[in-house]
Amino acid sequence: MAASGAVESGPVGTTSAPSRAPAPVPVPGGLFRPISAEDEEQQPTEIESLCMNCYRNGMTRLLLTKIPFFKEIIVSSFSCEHCGWNNTEIQSAGRVQDQGVRYILTVKAQEDLNREVVKTDSATTKIPELDFEIPAFSQKGALTTVEGLISRAISGLEQDQPTRRASEEIIAERIDEFIVKLKELKQVASPFTLIIDDPSGNSFVENPFAPQKDDALVITYYNRTAKQDEMLGLLAEAPDEKPQEDDLRNEVLQFNTNCPECNAPAQTNMKLVPIPHFKEVIIMATNCDNCGHRTNEVKSGSAVEPLGTRITLHVTDPSDMTRDLLKSETCSVEIPELEFELGMAVLGGKFTTLEGLLKDIRELVTKNPFTLGDSSNPGQAEKLQEFSQKLDQIIEGSMKAHFIMDDPAGNSYLQNVFAPEEDPEMKVERYKRTFDQNEELGLNDMKTEGYETGLAPQQ
C-alpha cells in the first residue's frame, strides 16, 4: 500500500514582499552554520508571503544550516495568523552525492522512534512488514524522527477519509484498518523494519550510539542506475574522446570546479602518483582562494584486486603516526580497543598519515551536533569525551592499540617502514571475498570474458 503526498496540499507560500525587519548581520564563516541548540546567533530569516489557503499575507521563516552527513539544508516554515494554516518543509542546498544511500533500521524499542531522520524529496520510505511504501517525490523533504515519519503518513491517509466514506465506503474501511496498523507501530509491540532509499545520497538516519557501531542500523552506498539519474535530472555524460597517448604521469592536470563550501569558482589539481611497493593512485586536490577551504581525495588507478586485503598494525610508538596511509572508498577502519568501527565510503578516499586519519576520525565523531544540546542523551557527551581522550592518547603514543584496515577491493595501503623486509608490528592478510562483498563492489554481475557469446547476430 502506498501513501500519497496529500498532506502537502500546497506550497509553503508565494513570496510577495520582504518584511521591514532589519536584515540579519552577515555571519562569519558562510551562510550555512552547523545546527546547534546552543547557537543563539543562528536566527531564521522572515519573509512576508501569500497564504495559499486564505490568500492573505502570512510569514515564511527560512533557516540556512548544516547537518552532519547531510551537508547544507534550507528549512522553511510558513504560518498564517489569519486562517491558522501552517506548513514546513526541508530542501537540500548541497549537491547530489556521487552515490545513493540506503538505510535499513530495525525498530525494537520506543527509543528507536526518537532517532533523528532527514528525508529528502527523492527518498523512498518502506515498511516491509505492512507492505507500505511512500514513493519518491510524493512528499516534501522533512527533518523529523522515525515517529514523525509514521505520524506524517497517518495524517496523509486520514486527510481524504471523509470524502472516501461518502463515495467509496469499502476502500475507506480498508484504509481505516491500515491506519490502525500504522498507529500500532508507534507502540513497538513487535519489531519492524524501516527502509529509507535515497538515490541522491542526501538522506540520514541518526546513530545514537556514535562513535560505536549501531547493530540495528545498516547503511549501504550504491551506484545509481540510468533511470535514477534521469529521475534526479542528471544528464548522461557524453562519451569520452579517445585518450591521447601522451605520458601524463609527470603532469599535473587542472580543471575548473566549484568550492563545496562556498560554491565559488575553484580549481582542482589531479595527478597520477606511484606509491612504492604498492601501485598507482590518482590524487585530486581542491584549494579555494575565496574561503580558504582545502580538500583532497584519492582514487585507485588500477582495477579491483583478485583478493581482499586486511592490514593490522599494532601501534606501540609515536613514530607509527608518521606512516603513510592510503584509504580507498571501499576500506573500513576498526580500532578494537575503542570499540570503534568506520564503515565503507565514510571520509571517502584519503592519502595521508596514520595521525592525519585519526584526527579526521576524531573531528567526524566529536563535532556531530546531534550528540550535543537538547537532542543528546544523558551520558553521551561523557562517552564522546572519553573516546576523544583515548584517541589522543593513541596519537601521543601513551596508549597501545590495534589499527585495522579492511578493504575488500584490495586498494588500500599502510607503509611498511622496514620494507622490503617484513614489519614485526604489521600483519597483511589476503582473503577471498564473500558473495555479499562482491555484491557491494558490483562484481557478481560483471562478466569480462566470453561476454560476446550468446548475443543474437544482427541481421
C-alpha positions in Angstrom: 0.0 0.0 0.0 1.4 3.4 -0.9 0.8 6.7 0.9 0.1 9.7 -1.2 1.6 13.1 -0.6 -1.8 14.6 0.1 -0.5 16.0 3.4 1.4 18.6 1.4 -1.6 20.3 -0.1 0.2 23.5 -1.2 3.5 25.3 -1.4 4.9 27.0 1.6 3.8 30.4 0.4 4.2 32.7 -2.5 6.7 35.5 -1.7 5.2 39.0 -2.1 7.5 41.4 -0.4 10.1 41.2 2.4 9.2 42.4 5.8 10.7 45.5 7.3 12.6 43.6 9.9 16.3 44.6 9.9 18.5 42.4 7.7 20.5 39.8 9.5 24.1 40.6 10.1 26.4 38.5 7.9 27.7 35.5 9.8 31.4 34.9 9.7 32.3 31.6 8.0 29.5 31.5 5.5 25.7 31.4 5.2 25.3 27.9 6.5 26.1 27.4 10.2 26.1 24.0 11.9 22.7 23.2 13.5 23.0 23.7 17.3 20.6 24.4 20.1 23.4 26.4 21.8 24.0 28.8 18.9 22.0 31.9 19.9 23.1 33.9 16.8 21.6 31.4 14.4 18.2 33.0 13.7 15.8 32.4 10.8 15.1 35.0 8.1 11.5 36.2 8.0 9.7 36.9 4.6 6.1 38.1 4.3 4.4 35.6 1.9 0.9 35.0 0.4 -1.1 32.3 2.1 -2.4 29.8 -0.5 -5.4 28.9 1.8 -7.0 32.2 2.5 -5.0 34.4 0.1 -3.9 36.9 2.8 -0.4 37.6 3.9 1.4 35.2 6.2 5.0 34.7 7.3 7.7 32.4 5.9 10.8 31.7 8.0 13.9 30.4 6.3 16.8 28.8 8.2 20.1 28.0 6.4 22.0 25.4 8.3 24.3 22.4 8.2 23.5 18.9 9.4 26.3 16.3 9.7 26.4 13.6 7.0 23.9 15.7 5.1 25.7 18.9 4.1 23.7 22.1 3.8 19.9 22.4 4.0 17.2 25.0 3.9 14.4 24.6 6.5 11.3 26.7 5.6 8.3 27.2 7.8 5.1 29.1 6.8 2.3 30.2 9.1 -0.7 32.3 8.6 -2.2 34.2 11.6 -5.5 34.8 9.8 -6.6 31.2 9.0 -4.1 29.2 11.1 -2.6 27.4 8.0 1.0 26.3 8.5 3.4 24.2 6.5 7.0 23.1 7.0 9.5 21.6 4.5 13.1 21.0 4.0 15.3 21.4 0.9 18.8 20.3 0.2 21.2 23.2 -0.5 24.1 20.9 -1.4 24.9 18.9 -4.5 23.7 15.4 -5.4 26.1 12.9 -3.9 28.3 10.6 -6.0 26.4 7.5 -4.7 22.9 6.7 -3.5 22.3 5.6 0.1 20.0 3.1 1.7 19.3 3.0 5.5 17.7 -0.2 7.0 16.7 0.4 10.6 15.3 -2.4 12.8 13.0 -0.6 15.3 12.9 -2.7 18.5 12.1 -0.1 21.3 10.5 3.2 22.0 13.9 4.9 21.9 14.3 4.0 18.2 11.2 6.1 17.4 13.2 9.2 18.7 16.0 8.8 16.2 16.6 12.0 14.1 15.8 11.5 10.4 16.5 13.6 7.4 14.3 12.5 4.4 14.7 14.4 1.1 12.1 14.6 -1.7 13.8 11.9 -3.7 13.8 9.3 -0.9 11.5 6.3 -0.9 10.3 5.1 2.6 9.2 1.4 3.1 7.9 -0.7 6.0 8.1 -4.3 4.6 6.0 -5.8 7.4 3.0 -3.8 6.3 3.8 -3.8 2.6 3.8 0.0 3.0 5.7 2.4 0.7 5.9 6.2 0.4 7.2 6.8 -3.2 9.9 9.3 -4.1 8.7 12.9 -4.8 5.3 12.2 -3.3 6.1 14.3 -0.1 8.3 17.3 0.6 11.6 16.8 2.4 11.5 16.7 6.2 13.7 17.0 9.3 11.9 14.8 11.8 12.1 11.5 13.7 11.1 7.9 13.0 7.8 8.5 14.9 7.3 11.7 12.9 7.5 9.8 9.6 4.8 7.4 10.8 2.6 10.2 12.1 3.0 12.1 8.8 1.9 9.0 6.8 -1.1 8.6 9.1 -2.1 12.3 8.6 -1.8 11.9 4.8 -4.1 8.8 4.8 -6.6 10.4 7.1 -6.9 13.6 5.2 -9.3 12.5 2.5 -11.2 9.8 4.5 -14.4 11.8 4.9 -14.7 12.1 1.1 -13.9 8.4 0.7 -16.5 7.3 3.2 -19.2 9.1 1.2 -18.1 7.8 -2.2 -16.1 4.6 -1.7 -17.0 3.1 1.6 -15.2 -0.2 1.2 -11.9 1.4 0.3 -12.3 3.8 3.3 -12.8 0.9 5.6 -9.6 -0.8 4.4 -7.7 2.4 4.8 -9.0 2.8 8.4 -7.8 -0.7 9.2 -4.4 0.1 7.7 -4.2 3.4 9.8 -4.8 1.3 12.9 -1.8 -0.9 12.0 0.3 2.2 11.5 -0.7 3.6 14.9 0.2 0.2 16.5 3.7 0.6 15.1 4.2 3.6 17.4 3.7 1.3 20.4 6.5 -1.0 19.2 4.6 -4.1 20.3 6.9 -6.1 17.9 10.0 -5.1 16.0 9.6 -3.7 12.5 11.9 -2.6 9.7 12.1 1.0 8.3 13.9 1.4 4.9 14.9 4.8 3.5 16.3 4.6 0.0 17.6 7.9 -1.4 19.4 7.9 -4.9 20.6 11.4 -4.2 22.6 10.2 -1.1 21.3 13.2 1.0 19.1 11.4 3.5 20.2 10.5 7.0 19.2 8.3 10.0 20.8 9.0 13.4 23.1 6.6 15.1 22.6 7.3 18.8 25.5 5.1 19.8 28.1 7.0 17.9 31.1 6.6 17.8 30.3 2.9 18.3 28.7 0.7 15.7 24.8 0.6 15.6 23.8 -3.1 15.2 20.2 -2.0 14.4 21.2 0.3 11.5 22.6 -0.9 8.2 23.9 1.7 5.8 24.6 0.8 2.2 26.0 3.0 -0.5 25.3 2.1 -4.2 25.8 3.4 -7.7 22.7 4.9 -9.3 21.1 3.4 -12.3 20.4 5.3 -15.5 16.8 5.6 -14.6 17.6 7.0 -11.1 19.9 9.6 -12.7 17.1 10.6 -15.1 14.7 10.9 -12.1 17.1 13.2 -10.4 17.6 15.3 -13.5 21.2 14.3 -14.1 22.0 14.2 -17.8 24.1 11.3 -19.1 27.6 12.3 -19.8 28.8 12.5 -23.4 31.1 9.7 -24.4 34.7 10.5 -23.7 37.0 11.1 -26.6 39.9 8.7 -27.2 42.6 9.5 -24.7 45.9 10.8 -26.0 48.9 8.6 -25.9 51.0 11.2 -24.1 52.6 10.2 -20.8 50.5 12.0 -18.1 52.5 10.7 -15.1 54.7 13.7 -15.0 52.0 16.3 -15.5 49.5 17.9 -13.1 46.1 18.2 -14.8 43.8 21.1 -13.8 40.1 21.6 -14.3 37.6 24.2 -13.1 35.0 23.3 -10.4 33.1 24.9 -7.6 34.1 25.0 -3.9 31.9 22.5 -1.9 31.8 25.1 1.0 31.1 28.5 -0.6 30.3 27.4 -4.2 32.8 29.9 -5.5 34.8 29.0 -8.7 37.9 27.0 -7.7 40.5 24.8 -9.4 41.1 21.1 -8.9 44.5 19.6 -9.5 44.8 15.9 -10.4 48.0 13.8 -10.7 48.8 10.1 -11.1 51.2 9.1 -8.3 53.1 5.8 -8.0 53.3 4.5 -4.4 56.4 2.4 -3.7 55.8 -1.3 -3.1 52.1 -0.7 -4.0 50.5 0.7 -7.1 49.5 3.9 -8.9 46.8 6.2 -7.4 45.1 9.3 -8.6 45.3 12.3 -6.1 42.7 15.1 -6.6 43.2 18.3 -4.5 41.0 21.4 -4.5 42.0 24.8 -3.0 39.5 27.6 -2.8 41.0 31.1 -2.9 37.7 32.7 -1.7 37.1 30.9 1.6 40.4 29.0 2.1 38.7 25.6 2.1 41.1 22.8 1.1 40.2 19.2 0.4 41.9 16.1 -1.2 40.6 12.8 -2.5 42.3 9.7 -3.6 41.1 7.3 -6.3 42.6 3.9 -7.2 44.4 4.0 -10.5 44.0 0.2 -11.1 41.4 -2.5 -11.1 39.8 -4.4 -8.2 42.3 -6.9 -6.8 41.5 -10.6 -7.0 41.7 -10.9 -3.2 40.7 -8.5 -0.4 43.3 -7.0 2.0 43.2 -6.8 5.7 46.0 -4.8 7.4 46.5 -4.9 11.1 49.0 -2.5 12.8 49.9 -2.7 16.4 50.6 0.9 17.4 53.3 0.9 20.0 55.4 4.0 19.4 54.6 7.7 18.5 56.7 7.2 15.3 53.9 4.9 13.9 51.8 8.1 13.5 54.1 9.2 10.6 53.4 6.1 8.4 51.9 6.9 5.0 48.4 5.6 4.6 46.1 5.2 1.6 42.5 4.6 2.5 40.2 3.8 -0.5 36.5 4.4 -0.6 35.8 0.7 -0.1 38.0 0.4 3.0 36.6 0.2 6.6 38.6 1.0 9.7 38.4 -0.6 13.1 40.1 0.1 16.5 39.1 -2.8 18.8 40.4 -1.1 22.0 37.9 1.8 21.5 35.1 -0.5 20.2 35.1 1.8 17.1 34.3 0.9 13.5 34.3 3.3 10.5 32.3 1.9 7.6 33.0 1.9 3.9 32.7 5.3 2.0 32.8 7.3 5.2 35.5 10.1 4.9 36.0 8.9 1.2 39.4 8.1 -0.2 42.4 9.6 1.6 46.2 9.7 1.1 47.6 10.9 4.4 49.4 9.7 7.5 48.1 7.5 10.3 48.0 10.6 12.6 46.0 12.5 9.9 43.4 9.8 9.6 42.9 9.5 13.4 42.5 13.3 13.6 39.9 13.2 10.8 38.0 10.4 12.7 38.1 12.5 15.9 36.7 15.5 14.2 34.0 13.4 12.5 32.8 11.9 15.8 33.1 14.8 18.2 31.7 17.5 16.0 28.3 15.8 15.5 25.6 18.3 16.6 23.1 15.5 17.1 25.1 14.4 20.1 25.0 17.9 21.7 22.4 20.3 23.0 18.8 19.2 23.7 18.9 16.2 21.4 21.7 14.4 23.3 21.1 11.5 25.6 22.4 11.6 29.2 25.9 10.4 29.4 26.5 10.7 25.6 28.8 13.7 26.0 30.9 11.9 28.5 31.3 8.9 26.2 32.4 11.2 23.4 34.8 13.0 25.7 36.3 9.6 26.9 36.6 8.4 23.2 38.4 11.7 22.2 40.8 11.4 25.2 41.7 7.8 24.4 42.2 8.7 20.7 44.5 11.5 21.8 46.5 9.0 23.9 46.9 6.7 20.9 48.1 9.7 18.8 50.6 10.7 21.5 51.8 7.1 21.9 50.8 6.7 25.5 48.2 4.1 24.7 48.9 1.0 22.7 46.2 -0.1 20.2 45.5 -2.1 17.1 44.6 -0.3 13.9 42.8 -2.4 11.3 42.1 -1.6 7.7 39.8 -4.0 5.8 39.5 -3.4 2.1 37.5 -6.0 0.0 38.8 -4.3 -3.2 42.4 -4.6 -2.1 43.2 -1.0 -3.0 44.3 0.3 0.5 47.9 0.6 1.8 49.8 1.2 5.0 53.5 2.0 4.9 55.9 -0.7 5.9 58.9 1.2 7.4 61.0 -2.0 7.3 60.4 -2.6 3.5 61.4 -4.7 1.8 61.7 -6.8 5.0 58.6 -7.7 7.0 57.3 -5.3 9.6 57.1 -7.1 13.0 54.2 -4.8 14.2 52.2 -5.1 10.9 50.3 -8.0 9.5 48.9 -8.1 6.0 46.3 -10.7 5.1 44.9 -11.6 1.7 41.4 -13.2 1.8 38.8 -14.4 -0.6 35.8 -12.0 -0.8 32.3 -13.2 0.3 29.3 -13.1 -2.0 27.9 -10.0 -0.2 31.3 -8.2 -0.6 31.3 -8.9 -4.3 27.7 -7.7 -4.5 28.7 -4.4 -2.9 31.6 -4.0 -5.3 29.3 -4.8 -8.3 31.4 -7.9 -9.3 28.7 -10.6 -9.2 27.0 -9.3 -12.4 30.3 -8.3 -14.1 31.4 -10.5 -17.0 34.7 -9.7 -18.6 35.3 -12.9 -20.6 33.1 -14.5 -23.2 30.5 -11.8 -22.9 30.1 -11.7 -26.6 28.8 -15.3 -26.7 25.1 -15.7 -26.6 24.4 -12.3 -28.3 22.0 -12.6 -31.2 23.6 -11.8 -34.6 22.5 -8.5 -36.1 20.6 -9.0 -39.4 
